[in-house]
Amino acid sequence: MTQENTPILFEIKDGYAVITLNRPKQLNSFNADMHVALQSALDEVESNDNIRALLITGAGRGFCAGQDLGDRDPTKQEYDLSETITTYYNPLILRLEALKKPIVVAVNGVAAGAGIGLTLAGDIALSANNAKFAMAFGKIGLVPDSGLTWRLVKLLGVSRAKALALTNATLTAEEALDYGLIWRTYEPSVLKEKAEKLTQDLAHGPQVGTRLTIEAMNQAQSNTLEQQLALEANSQREAGYSADYKEGVSAFLEKRPAVFYKKG
C-alpha cells in the first residue's frame, strides 16, 4: 500500500509518536480502514516504552470531518448506526482516555462531528487559527457521538452545549479557544512545529507525574472534593517514590536542568 493510500501515517520520533490522519481528499473522514489502522498504531504507542507522548494531526486542509458519509447511502439500505459507534468510535475514545501517555491534538483544518470528539479526547488541543469546528450532526438528522454529549456538557454547561448541538453551530478557532475547547491557536504554517515541540517537551518530562496528573484531572469530573483530596494524596505518594522526583529535586539543589529522558 502506498503512502497516498494509507489511511494513517505513523512516525516514531525523539521520544514521541505522530499519528497523521491520511485521507486528505475526504478531509480525513473516518472509515473502517482508518479505525483499524488507528487501533493498530495505538497498540504500538501503548507497548513501546520509547514512545512517551503522542501527537495526532491531519494531512492536507482538514483535521477530521467525522464519519465518511460516502461509505453508506441510507436511501438504498438501512444501517444500524449503533454498530459503528460500539465497534469503532466508543472503543477509540475510551482507549485514548485511558492511554497512560500524554496526547497532543493539532487541529490543522476543519474538525466536524466526530472530529471534534477526537479533538477533545486528547489532553492538550492546539489549532490553526483558520480552523473550523462544526457540530454538523443535526444537519443529517443524527445525535452527537464520540463522547460529545458528555464532554460538551462538562466543558460548557448544559445550556451552551445544547445550543451548540441544536443549532449545528460552526465555531471559529478563536471561538473554540474562548469556549475552552482548545488551548492555543497558531498560524497554519507553524502549527505542526509548535505541536511537535510541545509533544517532545512532554515526552522528555517526568512520566510518572505527568501520567498521574492526567489521571487525577480525568477523575475529578466525577469525584467529590473529599475523594479528589484522597486521590491527590495517593498520587503524590506514588510520584514521591519515583526516579523522576529524585532527579527533579537533585537538579534543583544542584542548580542544573533536570534530565528525565535518556534516548534509547
C-alpha positions in Angstrom: 0.0 0.0 0.0 1.4 3.4 -1.0 1.6 6.3 1.5 -1.1 8.0 -0.5 -3.4 5.1 0.1 -2.6 4.5 3.7 -5.4 5.8 6.0 -3.0 7.0 8.6 0.7 7.8 8.7 2.7 6.7 11.8 6.1 8.0 12.8 8.2 7.5 15.9 10.4 10.5 16.7 12.5 11.6 19.6 10.6 10.0 22.5 7.1 10.5 20.9 4.9 9.3 18.1 2.9 11.2 15.4 -0.3 9.8 14.0 -1.4 11.7 10.9 -4.9 11.0 9.6 -4.3 10.5 5.9 -7.4 10.7 3.8 -6.9 14.3 2.7 -9.3 14.2 -0.2 -12.1 13.2 2.2 -10.9 15.7 4.8 -9.7 12.8 6.8 -13.2 11.5 7.5 -13.4 8.1 9.2 -14.0 4.8 7.5 -13.5 1.3 8.8 -9.9 1.1 7.4 -8.9 4.3 9.3 -10.3 3.0 12.5 -8.5 -0.3 12.2 -5.2 1.5 11.4 -5.6 3.8 14.3 -6.1 0.9 16.7 -3.0 -0.8 15.3 -1.0 2.4 15.8 -2.3 2.8 19.4 -1.1 -0.8 20.0 2.4 0.4 19.2 2.1 3.5 21.3 0.9 1.6 24.3 3.5 -1.2 24.1 6.6 0.8 23.1 8.4 2.3 26.1 10.4 4.6 23.8 7.1 6.3 23.0 6.4 8.6 25.9 3.8 11.0 24.3 1.5 11.1 21.2 0.6 13.8 18.6 -2.5 13.4 16.5 -3.0 15.6 13.4 -4.4 15.5 9.9 -3.0 15.6 6.4 -4.0 18.3 3.9 -6.5 21.1 4.6 -8.7 19.2 7.1 -8.2 17.6 10.5 -11.1 15.2 10.5 -14.6 15.7 9.0 -16.2 12.9 11.1 -17.7 9.9 9.5 -17.3 9.4 5.8 -20.9 9.7 4.6 -19.9 8.3 1.2 -19.5 4.9 2.9 -23.2 4.3 3.2 -26.4 5.5 1.5 -29.5 5.2 3.7 -31.8 5.7 0.7 -30.5 2.3 -0.7 -30.0 0.3 2.5 -30.8 0.9 6.2 -27.9 0.7 8.7 -27.8 0.2 12.4 -25.5 3.1 13.2 -25.1 1.9 16.8 -22.9 -0.9 15.4 -20.5 1.6 14.0 -20.5 3.5 17.3 -19.9 0.5 19.5 -17.5 -1.2 17.2 -15.3 1.8 16.3 -15.9 5.2 17.9 -16.6 4.2 21.5 -13.5 2.0 21.8 -11.4 4.7 20.2 -12.5 7.4 22.6 -12.2 5.2 25.7 -8.8 4.0 24.6 -7.5 7.5 24.2 -8.9 8.4 27.5 -7.1 5.5 29.2 -3.8 6.0 27.4 -1.1 6.4 30.1 0.9 8.8 27.9 0.0 12.5 27.2 -1.8 13.2 23.9 -1.5 16.4 22.0 -4.0 17.1 19.2 -3.1 19.6 16.4 -6.3 20.6 14.5 -4.9 21.7 11.2 -8.2 22.4 9.5 -11.9 21.6 9.7 -12.9 19.4 12.6 -16.5 18.2 12.2 -18.7 15.8 14.1 -16.6 13.0 15.4 -13.5 15.1 14.5 -14.5 17.4 17.4 -14.9 14.3 19.6 -11.4 13.2 18.6 -10.0 16.6 19.4 -11.5 16.6 22.9 -10.2 13.1 23.6 -6.7 14.4 23.8 -5.1 16.1 26.8 -4.0 19.3 25.1 -5.5 20.6 21.8 -3.9 23.2 19.6 -5.4 24.6 16.4 -4.6 26.5 13.3 -6.1 30.0 13.6 -8.2 29.4 10.5 -9.6 26.0 11.6 -13.3 25.5 11.9 -15.2 23.3 14.4 -18.6 22.2 13.0 -21.1 20.1 15.0 -23.0 19.0 11.9 -24.8 16.0 13.4 -28.2 17.7 13.3 -27.8 18.6 9.7 -28.2 15.0 8.8 -30.7 14.1 11.5 -28.2 12.4 13.9 -27.2 12.8 17.5 -23.7 13.9 18.7 -21.5 11.0 19.5 -17.8 10.2 20.2 -18.5 11.4 23.8 -19.6 14.9 22.8 -22.9 14.9 24.7 -20.8 14.2 27.8 -17.8 16.3 27.1 -19.6 19.4 25.9 -21.9 19.5 28.9 -18.8 19.1 31.2 -16.9 21.9 29.4 -19.6 24.3 28.5 -22.6 23.6 30.8 -26.0 22.2 29.7 -27.4 25.4 28.1 -24.4 26.2 25.9 -23.8 22.6 25.0 -27.5 22.2 23.9 -27.3 25.4 21.9 -24.1 24.4 20.1 -25.6 21.0 19.2 -29.1 22.0 18.3 -28.1 24.9 16.1 -25.4 22.9 14.4 -23.0 25.7 15.1 -19.7 26.1 13.4 -17.1 27.7 15.7 -14.0 29.6 14.5 -10.7 28.7 16.2 -11.0 31.9 18.2 -14.4 30.9 19.4 -13.3 27.4 20.2 -10.4 28.9 22.2 -12.9 31.2 24.1 -15.1 28.2 24.8 -12.2 26.2 26.3 -12.3 23.5 23.6 -8.6 24.2 22.6 -5.6 25.6 24.4 -3.9 27.7 21.9 -4.1 28.8 18.2 -1.2 29.3 15.8 -0.7 30.4 12.2 -1.2 27.3 10.0 2.5 27.5 8.8 3.8 26.9 12.3 1.2 24.7 13.9 2.9 21.4 13.3 6.2 22.8 14.6 4.6 24.1 17.7 2.7 20.9 18.3 5.8 18.7 17.8 7.8 20.9 20.2 5.1 20.6 22.9 4.8 16.8 22.4 8.5 16.4 22.6 8.7 18.5 25.8 6.0 16.3 27.3 7.9 13.2 26.2 11.1 14.4 27.8 9.4 15.4 31.0 8.7 13.4 34.2 6.5 10.5 33.1 5.1 9.3 36.4 4.0 12.8 37.5 2.5 13.5 34.1 0.5 10.3 34.0 -0.8 10.8 37.5 -1.8 14.4 36.8 -3.8 13.4 33.7 -5.5 10.6 35.6 -6.3 12.9 38.5 -7.8 15.6 36.2 -9.9 13.0 34.4 -11.2 11.5 37.6 -12.0 14.9 39.0 -15.0 15.2 36.8 -16.9 12.5 38.8 -15.2 12.7 42.2 -16.3 14.7 45.2 -13.7 17.1 46.8 -13.1 14.5 49.5 -12.4 11.8 47.0 -10.2 14.0 45.0 -8.1 15.0 48.0 -7.6 11.3 48.8 -6.6 10.7 45.2 -4.1 13.5 45.3 -2.5 12.0 48.4 -2.2 8.6 46.8 -0.9 10.0 43.6 1.7 12.1 45.4 2.8 9.0 47.3 3.5 7.2 44.0 5.2 10.2 42.5 7.3 10.7 45.5 8.8 7.2 45.2 9.6 7.8 41.5 13.1 8.3 40.0 11.7 11.4 38.3 11.1 13.0 41.7 14.6 12.2 42.9 16.1 13.6 39.6 13.9 16.7 39.8 15.0 17.5 43.4 18.6 16.7 42.7 18.6 19.0 39.7 17.0 21.8 41.7 19.6 21.5 44.5 22.5 21.3 42.1 21.1 24.2 40.1 21.0 22.3 36.8 18.3 21.3 34.3 16.6 18.0 35.2 17.1 15.1 32.9 14.1 12.9 32.9 14.6 11.3 29.4 17.6 9.5 28.0 17.3 8.5 24.4 17.1 4.8 23.6 
